Amino acid sequence: MAPKTVVWSEPANFELTEILEYYLNRIGNSTYSLKILSKTDHLIRLVKKNEFVGRLTRKGITRIIVLDVFLIFYEIHKNQVEILSFWDNRQNPSKRIDNQ
């Protein structure tokens, strides 16, 4: 079975960008943001190899994988894995749309 393509939803892409920009502005350099990107890339490659690596959420369709203080929510489709959300657990939980 060939690895599936991984696509980022618009909200997930926005969330990741916001997080990276936040730490870039907070710290004043790109070191931590680049570390997040590197770890994210590694995890996405892992998901491509085995899309069932994440645990199922209450919804029963969405999967979640932990990356330090971040949660990556994704769903497996016929030809692709879709990243739905990239969530920083230190944010206010009321900002999170509960779609699990």
trRosetta pair geometry for C-beta under 8 A, 3 or more apart (Angstrom, degrees):
i j d omega theta_ij theta_ji phi_ij phi_ji
3 48 4.5 41 -174 166 128 90
3 49 6.2 -39 -104 -88 120 38
4 48 6.7 -147 60 -141 63 66
4 51 6.2 15 31 -58 128 137
4 76 7.4 122 40 -147 168 84
4 77 7.8 153 -169 65 145 69
4 79 6.2 157 -140 165 98 35
4 80 5.1 162 170 -118 108 27
4 81 5.1 114 98 -20 125 86
5 79 6.9 12 27 143 99 81
5 80 4.6 -35 70 -113 84 95
5 81 7.3 -163 94 28 40 71
6 44 5.5 158 124 -171 173 106
6 47 6.5 86 -96 94 132 116
6 48 5.7 -85 -34 -77 116 97
6 80 6.9 154 -95 -168 21 87
6 81 4.9 -23 -107 70 73 101
6 82 7.9 163 -159 -88 55 23
6 83 6.6 46 179 -28 98 102
7 80 5.4 15 2 172 107 140
7 81 7.4 163 24 81 65 49
7 82 5.4 -22 71 -110 92 70
7 83 7.1 -151 97 19 42 80
8 12 4.9 -133 -167 90 86 116
8 13 4.5 104 132 -63 126 93
8 16 7.5 -57 -154 10 143 139
8 82 7.8 137 -110 -162 15 61
8 83 4.6 -21 -113 59 64 118
9 12 4.6 90 54 9 83 104
9 13 6.9 -151 89 -6 41 88
9 82 5.9 61 -48 175 95 103
9 83 6.2 -140 8 88 79 62
9 84 5.4 30 10 -123 140 42
9 85 7.7 -21 55 -53 124 50
10 13 5.8 -57 -146 38 29 112
10 14 6.3 31 156 -20 64 108
11 14 5.5 -56 -147 37 32 113
11 15 6.2 33 155 -21 67 105
11 84 7.2 5 73 175 113 56
11 85 6.3 -27 116 -94 111 74
12 15 5.7 -52 -146 35 31 112
12 16 6.4 30 156 -17 65 105
12 73 7.7 -141 -97 61 116 84
12 83 4.5 171 153 123 166 95
12 84 5.7 144 -57 124 122 15
12 85 5.2 -128 -93 -90 86 19
12 86 5.1 94 -162 -11 79 89
13 16 6.0 -54 -147 37 29 109
13 17 6.3 29 154 -18 63 109
14 17 5.8 -59 -148 39 29 111
14 18 6.2 31 155 -21 65 107
15 18 5.7 -54 -147 35 29 112
15 19 6.4 28 155 -18 64 107
15 85 6.1 43 16 -159 163 65
15 86 4.5 168 99 61 115 83
15 87 6.6 -37 176 -77 147 48
15 88 8.0 -170 175 -8 101 85
16 19 5.8 -57 -150 36 30 111
16 20 6.3 28 155 -17 66 108
16 40 7.2 87 -136 -134 127 166
16 86 4.3 37 -66 63 86 157
17 20 5.8 -57 -146 38 30 109
17 21 6.2 26 157 -15 65 109
18 21 5.9 -59 -146 41 27 108
18 22 6.2 34 154 -27 64 106
19 22 5.6 -50 -148 29 29 116
19 23 6.7 17 160 -8 63 105
19 36 6.9 -143 125 165 116 163
19 70 7.5 60 -159 -105 165 125
19 86 6.8 -108 5 121 142 111
19 88 5.4 153 -113 -44 123 126
20 23 6.3 -62 -152 41 29 101
20 24 6.2 32 152 -22 65 110
20 33 4.3 84 -155 -148 80 112
20 36 6.4 -154 -94 75 82 136
20 37 6.9 45 -106 -56 128 101
21 24 5.4 -54 -143 37 33 116
21 25 6.2 27 160 -13 67 107
21 33 7.8 71 -53 -111 23 140
22 25 6.2 -65 -153 41 25 103
22 26 6.0 19 155 -18 65 115
23 26 5.4 -52 -131 41 35 112
23 27 5.7 13 174 -1 70 113
23 32 4.7 -109 166 95 133 120
23 33 5.0 167 84 -65 114 85
23 36 7.1 128 36 -12 157 140
24 27 6.8 -64 -134 47 16 92
24 28 7.9 112 170 -63 47 5
24 29 7.4 -97 -146 113 63 15
24 30 5.7 5 -115 -98 98 65
24 33 5.0 0 -61 -34 88 147
25 28 7.6 24 -173 -73 24 44
27 31 6.9 -105 131 48 149 94
27 32 5.5 130 -16 13 162 124
30 33 5.0 -69 -159 54 67 113
30 34 5.2 69 142 -29 93 105
31 34 6.1 -63 -150 36 22 108
31 35 6.5 23 153 -20 61 107
32 35 5.4 -51 -149 33 36 116
32 36 6.5 39 151 -21 66 100
33 36 5.7 -50 -152 32 34 113
33 37 6.5 34 150 -18 64 105
34 37 5.5 -51 -147 37 35 114
34 38 6.2 39 153 -22 66 105
35 38 5.7 -52 -147 35 30 113
35 39 6.4 26 156 -13 64 107
36 39 6.0 -60 -148 41 28 107
36 40 6.1 30 154 -21 65 111
36 70 7.4 94 -147 -26 106 151
37 40 5.6 -56 -144 37 29 113
37 41 6.2 33 156 -22 64 105
38 41 5.8 -52 -149 33 28 112
38 42 6.6 29 152 -18 62 105
39 42 5.6 -52 -150 35 33 114
39 43 6.4 31 153 -17 66 107
39 67 5.7 137 135 -169 116 116
39 68 6.9 30 142 -13 164 115
40 43 5.7 -58 -148 39 31 110
40 44 6.2 31 154 -20 67 107
40 67 6.4 56 -89 -170 64 168
40 70 7.9 -36 -85 94 99 155
40 72 7.5 138 -135 -77 89 138
40 86 7.5 11 -125 -133 132 133
41 44 5.8 -54 -144 36 29 111
41 45 6.5 32 154 -20 63 104
42 45 5.9 -56 -154 33 29 112
42 46 6.7 32 148 -20 63 105
43 46 5.4 -51 -153 33 36 116
43 47 6.5 37 149 -19 67 102
43 65 6.3 160 -176 123 122 136
43 67 5.4 -74 -47 -88 161 122
43 72 6.7 145 127 13 140 155
44 47 5.5 -49 -147 35 36 113
44 48 6.5 43 150 -24 64 101
44 83 7.6 -40 -111 -65 109 132
45 48 5.5 -48 -150 30 34 116
45 49 6.7 32 152 -17 63 103
46 49 5.9 -57 -154 35 33 109
46 50 6.9 -37 168 44 66 88
46 53 5.9 -14 141 2 102 175
47 50 7.2 -90 -141 73 26 52
47 51 5.7 50 179 -113 73 55
47 53 5.9 -120 -100 39 59 122
47 54 7.0 12 -111 -23 106 106
47 65 6.8 -124 -77 -14 114 160
47 74 6.7 51 -160 57 150 165
47 81 5.9 -176 145 138 114 166
48 51 7.4 21 -116 -69 16 80
48 81 7.1 -139 -92 23 56 138
50 53 4.8 96 100 -48 101 98
51 54 8.0 -41 171 20 51 95
51 63 7.8 143 163 33 75 160
51 74 7.9 -116 -159 116 91 129
51 76 4.8 106 148 -103 136 121
51 81 5.1 -159 -124 -85 119 128
52 63 7.5 -149 -138 -108 40 156
52 76 7.6 -10 -72 -52 65 154
53 65 6.3 33 107 -100 97 128
54 63 3.5 110 95 155 119 111
54 64 5.3 169 -177 68 117 24
54 65 3.9 -90 -97 -54 102 88
54 72 7.5 -113 -97 87 139 90
54 74 6.5 130 18 47 160 101
55 63 6.5 151 73 -154 24 80
55 64 5.9 -30 63 58 77 83
55 65 7.7 138 13 -82 67 54
56 59 7.9 -133 177 66 85 66
56 60 5.9 23 178 -128 126 36
56 61 7.8 88 -146 12 98 11
56 62 7.4 112 -155 80 59 48
56 63 5.8 -51 -92 -100 45 70
56 64 8.0 72 -178 14 7 82
57 60 7.4 -90 78 -26 60 28
57 62 4.6 -15 30 85 123 99
57 63 6.9 -171 -12 -107 84 18
57 64 5.4 83 -62 -20 101 114
57 73 7.3 2 -34 -131 143 104
57 100 3.5 -89 153 -170 148 115
58 100 5.4 86 41 125 86 97
59 62 4.8 46 61 19 132 102
59 99 7.1 11 -67 145 150 55
59 100 4.7 -140 -14 167 109 45
61 75 5.8 11 144 -127 92 112
62 73 5.5 -3 -179 -171 119 101
62 74 7.2 145 -158 75 72 24
62 75 5.4 -57 -104 -75 60 90
62 84 6.5 -54 -131 23 115 154
62 99 7.0 114 -50 116 159 84
62 100 5.2 -117 72 -128 139 69
63 73 7.3 154 80 -155 44 52
63 74 5.5 -27 64 69 92 77
63 75 6.9 147 14 -93 82 38
63 76 7.0 41 -2 -21 127 96
64 71 5.6 -16 -163 -171 109 106
64 72 7.0 147 -155 75 55 48
64 73 5.4 -21 -98 -99 79 67
64 74 7.8 152 -88 22 33 67
64 100 7.2 -5 -50 -117 123 133
65 71 7.5 146 72 -158 39 57
65 72 5.0 -20 61 61 90 101
65 74 7.4 -4 6 16 105 111
66 70 7.5 141 -163 81 51 52
66 71 6.1 -30 -104 -103 60 68
66 72 7.9 -166 -79 19 14 79
67 70 4.5 -23 73 70 94 103
67 71 7.5 174 27 -86 77 19
67 72 6.0 48 -4 -17 118 109
69 88 6.3 31 119 -157 99 71
69 89 4.9 -123 178 39 78 105
69 90 5.9 16 162 -25 136 99
70 86 6.4 -5 -175 -177 121 78
70 87 6.4 149 -160 79 66 48
70 88 5.6 -35 -100 -96 79 54
70 89 6.9 -148 -90 -10 25 85
71 85 7.4 10 102 107 91 102
71 86 7.8 169 83 -155 50 35
71 87 4.5 -13 57 61 95 106
71 89 6.4 90 -17 -60 101 94
72 83 6.3 -50 -172 -141 101 104
72 85 7.3 174 -151 89 38 58
72 86 5.7 -2 -107 -108 75 70
72 87 7.8 -171 -75 23 30 74
73 83 7.4 107 79 -167 53 58
73 84 4.5 -59 106 66 100 106
73 85 4.1 23 39 47 117 97
73 86 7.9 -137 24 -63 74 34
73 87 7.0 44 -12 -6 105 114
73 99 7.8 110 154 76 158 99
73 100 6.9 -117 -129 -84 132 98
74 81 5.6 25 168 172 131 96
74 82 6.1 166 -156 85 79 46
74 83 5.0 -41 -96 -103 101 48
74 84 5.9 173 -100 3 35 85
75 81 7.4 174 86 -157 38 58
75 82 5.2 -9 57 57 86 98
75 84 6.2 61 -7 -40 95 121
76 81 5.6 -25 -106 -108 63 79
77 80 5.1 5 61 62 109 73
77 81 7.2 -179 24 -89 76 27
77 82 6.1 46 -10 -13 117 107
83 86 6.8 18 166 -52 121 93
84 99 7.2 -125 159 88 140 132
85 96 7.9 77 -175 -144 152 89
85 97 7.9 -158 -91 52 142 93
85 99 7.8 145 -28 48 136 117
87 91 7.1 -112 -171 34 79 127
87 96 6.2 38 -131 -109 135 114
88 91 5.0 95 81 -22 91 104
91 95 5.5 -68 149 49 121 135
91 96 7.3 128 94 -48 117 94
92 95 5.1 94 78 -11 88 103
93 96 5.4 -44 -164 19 55 118
